[in-house]
Amino acid sequence: MSVPVTIYAARKILTMNPSRPEATHVAVREGRILGAGSLEELADWGDYTLDDRFADKVLMPGFVEGHAHTMEGSLWSKVYCGWFDRTDPDGKTWKGLKSIDSVVDRLKEAEAKLEGPDAPLSGWQLDPIYMNNERVSRADLDRVSTTRPIGILHASGHIMNVNSRALELAGLLKTGINNPAIPLGNDGLPTGELKGPEVMAPVGQHVGFERNLMDADEDGLRRFAKLCVRTGTTTITDLASRMDQPTVDMMLRVTGEEDYPARIVPLRFFMGLAPDELITEVKRLRDLSTDRLRMGRIKIVADGSIQGFSARLRWPGYFNGAPNGLWYVAPEQLSDILHGALEADLPVHIHTNGDQATQLVLETMGRALRAHPHPDHRFTLQHCQLADAAQFRTAAKLGMCVNLFANHHFYWGDEHYNLTVGPERATRMNACRTALNSGVPMAIHSDAPVTPLGPLFTAWAAVNRITASGRVQGEEERIGVTEALWAITMGAAYTLHMDGEVGSIETGKRADFAVLEEDPSAVDPADLRDIPVWGTVQGGRVFAAADL
Amino acid sequence: MSDALPVTLIGGYLGAGKTTLVNQLLRNAGGLRLAILVNESGALPIDADLIEAEGDDLISIAGGCICCSFGSDLAAALSDMGRMVPRPDHVVIEASGVALPGSIALTVDLLESVRLDGIVVLADGLTIQRQIGDEYIGDTLERQLADADLIVLTKVDLLDVEARSGLQDWMAARFPGKALILAEEGRVPRDLLLGSFAPDRVSSGGAHGDADYASEVYVPARAVDAEGLAQALATGGHGILRAKGFVDDLSGRRALVQVVGQRAEVSFPDQGADPAVVCIGLKGQLDREGLARVFGCG
């Protein structure tokens, strides 16, 4: 008995296969692509069902997001308090909140639905940068409730605002606190702002941020997948998971469910194990992989963030004179992991925001490669936001990839221009043009939940380089639409060694499609981000966003 | 407050000897139940022969000591220590090589159930001068050492006398006013590190190295301004590495005075011993006459 063949007809198929860039039909069997072309060309694969539900849609390869965190799914269990409109996993678009009063109002609405007088209330993605840096106080949040603890995590993830009850539960509603991370009001009591993970942790447990946010929970992992369908994403990384065994078991179970619509690629966070133990553990995880849960990769974080002034910068450092940032890995430890991973053939992705962190990785990688030559390692610099042309050239020579943070340029580009690194470096941040010109394999990313998941938005950001204030910042670093579409499909797939499997619509690859209402290659490049996404096909299974 | 669990932070870059020091502490715990908290950057730092049992989250060590990893939530780990039965006598946090002890201290300071006793930062005597000049990690080491109440220069046994004193001068110029000691093979008297002595006498828990140190007990003649006294001990240039003891405060209460390097702390526990303050310093550097004047008994 022959295996059924489905041929999908579409208005247009952008294959990202250079030898056959466009098609009208794609044939699918056993969750994989038999071929793309005309119906006549595909008909000879045997008996087929012609499925024309996409006859007025445009198909692209399912998007590949090379830097996101499943935590985004978990955060949607909390109240969205961000400045920008954002769509939740169920398709509801939450309006961005433009004042502290509107944040308070939304929290009040959520509060009214909570049961019991003392259940905690938590929110996320507050970003006072856009509200002229006006600070939220505990008095503001006390207007929501004085009986239940309330905590709102900032978009940076490094600051939290809490109400009086939360401070009280943590034993911090008192005078005499002498701690630079806990600003005090005129009354000598904390204002409710907690600046930094060190001081957030003791309060976080009282306001619903008690669990290790880095690892997805079961509901969060399901919600995350819905976001994937809504954005056309079929393969996505979870770029720093602690991956303890219960979490791994849960992820295997959930992603293994018949209707789980995304392929998750979790990278094991480097902390918690000595380098040799880390290598052994990640090899073990690699062997547990399934089609929809691809383990066996390592994530290292070298430095902090630029807007948090914790990224490691080379001379002349921060524009506002802030001291240099923080290392999260010691150079020796970085070296040990790179050596071990090259030897064991385990891919490593390294977070470097500042150019000094990038430089350290490039130098360390150069030495490690001389000790353990590897012709196709594809170790990837993640964010790599401040790299200059020389660093991109070196990365290319070393066989490294970069995954640049195109979305960041929109959300924080103005901040970088004015405050953190100044006009020149802000203008060349996330230098996609230079990266491509230097021959470095490149992807672009959202870092969801830091910015919203949405590969078409990310492509728009790289193509237009518009900041939140509407300025084009660094037009020389813009890339073309075709290049951006490549980056969110084949580019990201390449950084994961999955470019032979996903990222284009061609014979033998997974039947992963982004189903779009418009043709990204035909719309005005300024409108790329507004293209509606109908849903996805993942491994030959059809997922309509409207049916989620 | 009086029963807050004392916490000592041990910082310093990779290779500075933190693990050696921790193991020396465990070998010379002298009946103290120490809880060693390590962060998550690597293998557990306990010598195999000290380990009695190894669980998922906790290692039991000879003498009633324990060791566990605090992951990303130090606050929770510290709270757990406070609730443990039997409760540890002292918590020692071994920071990761790139951590800034001052940041960790922020967490410790926040918790009611614990008290930051002091920040001890180690530096490898053989490499510190080169490392501080390193473009990548130099400023990190500098910030770590600037956070220290007590700096311990390790591996100095591998330096000749001249190099040692050159290094000490260099450190003194770089970190003026910081209490600084030399340690061979992680050997620092436990009393100096942890202040784990009765406030009127010094035990001999850390037998080695004691020959390098002097201690003196002072009994103030009358009630004193405890805060002022503590500050004078910490910053008066009297050569004090650590001081601890009770005095009668001008307020009429009995005050516990604790000093580590330039860190001074005064508290008013419910129960206090008779007035007497033990002062420990390097032999030849403890300013006995000046201290006698400070205590009004000279």
Boltz contact constraints between the chains, C-beta under 6 A:
constraints:
  - contact:
      token1: [A, 171]
      token2: [B, 112]
      max_distance: 6.0
  - contact:
      token1: [A, 179]
      token2: [B, 106]
      max_distance: 6.0
  - contact:
      token1: [A, 179]
      token2: [B, 109]
      max_distance: 6.0
  - contact:
      token1: [A, 181]
      token2: [B, 106]
      max_distance: 6.0
  - contact:
      token1: [A, 198]
      token2: [B, 103]
      max_distance: 6.0
  - contact:
      token1: [A, 198]
      token2: [B, 106]
      max_distance: 6.0
  - contact:
      token1: [A, 198]
      token2: [B, 107]
      max_distance: 6.0
  - contact:
      token1: [A, 199]
      token2: [B, 106]
      max_distance: 6.0
  - contact:
      token1: [A, 201]
      token2: [B, 73]
      max_distance: 6.0
  - contact:
      token1: [A, 201]
      token2: [B, 75]
      max_distance: 6.0
  - contact:
      token1: [A, 202]
      token2: [B, 75]
      max_distance: 6.0
  - contact:
      token1: [A, 202]
      token2: [B, 110]
      max_distance: 6.0
  - contact:
      token1: [A, 271]
      token2: [B, 40]
      max_distance: 6.0
  - contact:
      token1: [A, 271]
      token2: [B, 41]
      max_distance: 6.0
  - contact:
      token1: [A, 272]
      token2: [B, 40]
      max_distance: 6.0
  - contact:
      token1: [A, 274]
      token2: [B, 42]
      max_distance: 6.0
  - contact:
      token1: [A, 274]
      token2: [B, 43]
      max_distance: 6.0
  - contact:
      token1: [A, 324]
      token2: [B, 139]
      max_distance: 6.0
  - contact:
      token1: [A, 327]
      token2: [B, 98]
      max_distance: 6.0
  - contact:
      token1: [A, 327]
      token2: [B, 140]
      max_distance: 6.0
  - contact:
      token1: [A, 330]
      token2: [B, 14]
      max_distance: 6.0
  - contact:
      token1: [A, 330]
      token2: [B, 97]
      max_distance: 6.0
  - contact:
      token1: [A, 330]
      token2: [B, 98]
      max_distance: 6.0
  - contact:
      token1: [A, 331]
      token2: [B, 136]
      max_distance: 6.0
  - contact:
      token1: [A, 332]
      token2: [B, 14]
      max_distance: 6.0
  - contact:
      token1: [A, 360]
      token2: [B, 136]
      max_distance: 6.0
